[in-house]
Amino acid sequence: MDNAAQITLRRRLDPARRRLRARLGGEWLFDTLEACLFYEKGRHPVYAIPFKVLDSAILVPTLPEEVGTAGDGQWWSLGTGGEVRPAVVRTWSMAPADLPILKEYAAIKMAAADAWYEEDTEVFYKPRDPFRRVEILESSRQVRVEVHGIVMAETRRPRLVLETGLPEQWYIPRPDINWAHLAGSHMQSRCQYKGKARYWDVIIDDQTFAAMAWSYEETVVEASALAVLVGFPRTHESVKTFVGNTQLKQTTYSPDWHNPSMAIGEYP
């Protein structure tokens, strides 16, 4: 592959093929059938919409120090209804050599709006990348989780979750959890592929291990098999996960999870 082709493949626009809308402060920012996913090597894809569907009157120039090293193009803040969302829109006044069509689009961060909808389904956190996959598999293998030497969960009816770019994760039904050591946490999180999660702290003697268990109590449709099952992190040194007689290695989240480079490739 020559150098020019390599540069071209570092970023691209893929048609989303769905209606995309976003709302801020009770007002619709845009409504389009021409949205794309904008891929740049090393970054999670973001939505890109035709520049013509944005009201240019709400675009506020962004100071260079608000942007940092965020690539080429011009960055804008959104100002509407007395509210400003800083550095959330990116445009190109000159057609980039590697992807000239970008001149017609605006890349827009999720932070630009209060609510996002693909068709009539609300989307949270980040756009869902069609090159990412989440598999949820029923299993009869024995799974045991220990925290600081205490058995927190043991089951023969776990579910195995395999996500692109992430280590495998085991989830356990609530009746098989040792609730004596768990206390509710105020922490919450969202995943665009799984849903909204709540957390528990693990308390052992006088030690508190914050946000050491979680459960997706509001799942997206595709992840409904995970509803109210409980997971424990494999990234914490105090957590040991056993599958059968084998202890799984402690792991870290793969940098590829936030790096869409696997989706940057040759296309027909």
N, C-alpha and C positions, 0 to 999 in steps of 0.2 A: 504494500500500500504506500503511495507516495505521501509526501508531507502535507500537501494540500488536502488530500482526502482525510488524513488524520485530524487536521484542524476542524474540518467540517463535522466530523463525528463527535466532537467534544460537546456539542449541544444541538438540540433539535426541538421542533414543535410537533406534537402528536395531536390530531383532532380528538376532542373528548367525546364527541358524538352523543351529547346529552344537553339538556337545558341546564344552564347554570345561572343562579341568582345569588345576590348578597344584599343584606339589609344592615343599615347602620342608623341607630337612633330612631327607629320606627319608619325610616324611609328606605326605599329600594335604591341601591347604588347603581345596579344594572340588571339586565335580564337579557341573556343572549343564548342563541343556539350555535354560536361559532367559537366557543371556548376551546382552548387547547391545554395540554400539559407541556410545560416548558422544562426541558431537561438540560442541565449543565453538569459536566463531569465533576464529581465530588460533592454534589448537593442534591438534596431531596427535591423532586419536581414540584413546581408551583403552578398555579393557574395562570394562564395568559389569555387575555380577552382582547377583542378588537378595540383599538384606541377610540374608535368612533362611538362606542357605546358608553364611554365615561363622560361625565359632565366636566369639561375642562375648568369650569369656574370653581370647582372645589379642590383643585390641585394647587398645593402650596410648595414653592421651591424649598428643597432641603439643603441645609448647610453641609459642607463636606465632612465636618467632624461628626455629624449624625449618621453618616453612611459607613465610614471606614473603608476597608478593602472589599468592596462588594461587586467588583466586575465593571464592565463598561456600561455605557448608557447614562441616562439622567435619572436621579431619584427624586420622588415627590412625596410630600405628606398629604394626607386627606384632611380637609377642614370643612365640617358641615355641622350645623346646629350648635355652634359654639364649642365643638369638640375637635381636637386635632389628633390624628393618628400619624406619628412621625415615621418617615422613610418607609412607606409601605407600597409604593407604586414605582415601577421602573419602566422607562420608555427609551426609545432610540430615535433621535431626530435625524440621524444619518443611518442609512442601511448598512449593517455590519457586513463585512466582506464574507464571513463564513456562513451567515444566515440572513440574507437581505430582507426576507419577509418580516423579520422582527420590527422593522420600521412601522409596520401596520398594527402592532400589538403593544399592549401594556401588561407586563408581568405584575401580579398583585399578591401580596402576602395575606395570609388568613387574618392577621391582626388588623387588617383594614376594615373589617366588618364585625358586627355582633353575631350574625348568623349567616350560614352558607347553605345552599340547597342545590343538590343535583336532582333534577326533576323535582319531586316533592319530598325527597329524603334529605334530612338535615345531615351535614357533614361536619365533623369536629376535628380540631387539632391541625391536620394537614390533609392535602388531597390524597386520595388512595391511588397508589401506583399499580397499574395493572400488571406490572412485571414482578410484583411482590405477591407471595402466596402464603396463606395460613391454612394448614391442615389440622383438623381436630379428630383424633382417632381414639375409639374406645379400646380398652386393654384389660387383660386379666392378670397382668404381671403384678407382683407384690412390690409396692413402693412404700418406703419409710423415710420420714424427714425428722431429723434431730436438730434442735437448736441448743447450743451450749450443753450438749450431752443429754438433754431431755427429749423424749419422743413426743413430737408435736402432731404427727399424723402417721397413720399406717392403714393401708388399704390394699385390696385386690380388685378394685374397680376404678382405677384411675383413668384419666384421659391424657393422652400425649398430644402436645401442641408443637408443631413444626412450622416455624416461620422463616421465610427467606432471610438469610444473613444473620440469624440469631441461633444460639444454642437451643437444643430441645428443652422443653419445659413440661413438667408433670403437674397436673391439677388433681385435687382430691375432693371427694364429696364431703359435705359438712358433717354428716354423722360419724365420719372417721377422723375428725379433728379433735385434738386435746384442748378443749376450750378453757380449761382451768387456768391456762397461762396466757390467754389472749385478752387484750383490752382494746376497746374501740379507739381509733385514731381519727383526727380531723383531716388527715391527708386524703386527697382524691386525685385521680388522674384520668386522662382520656386517651384512648388509642383509636385511630381512624379505622383500624381493622377489627377491633374487638368490642369497644364500647367504653363505658364509664365505670371506673373501679373505685371501691372503697378499701380502706386499709385497717389493719390491727397492729398494735404493738405487742411484742412478746415480753412478758415479765417473769423473770426467774430469780427468786430470792430478792435481792436488792438491786438487781440489774434490769434495765429497760432497754430492749432492742427495738428501736423505733421503726414503724412501718415495715414489719418483718413478714407480714402475710397480707394478701389482697384477694379480692373477688370481684368479678365483673357482674354487678347487679343490674346494670342496664346494658345489654349487649346489642350490637348491630345484628341484623337478621342472620347474616352469614356465620356469626359466632354464637348463635343461640345455644349450642351444645355446651358452652362454657358457663352458662348462667349459674351463678351462686356457687360454683366450685371454687376451691381455695388453692392459691399458689404460694410458694415460698421461694425466695431468691437463691440462685446458685452462685451469686457473686459475693456473698458475705462469708467471711472466714468462720463464723460461728454456726453456719448452716451446713449440715451434711445430708445429702440425698442418696438413698440406697435403692437400687432397682435389683430385686432379688438379693443376691449376696455381694453385689458389686457396688462400691461407692463411686458415684459420679464425680468427675474432677470439678474442682472449683473453677469457675469461668468468668469471663468478662463479656460484656456486650460487644459484638463484632462491629468494628468501624464501618463495615460494608452496609450495616443497617441504615445508616444515614448517608450512604454513598451510592448514588444510583448508577455507578459506572458500569455495572453489569447490564444495564439497559441501554448503554451507549454502544451501538454496534452497527454492523452493516445491515441494511434493509433493502429488500427488492424494490 
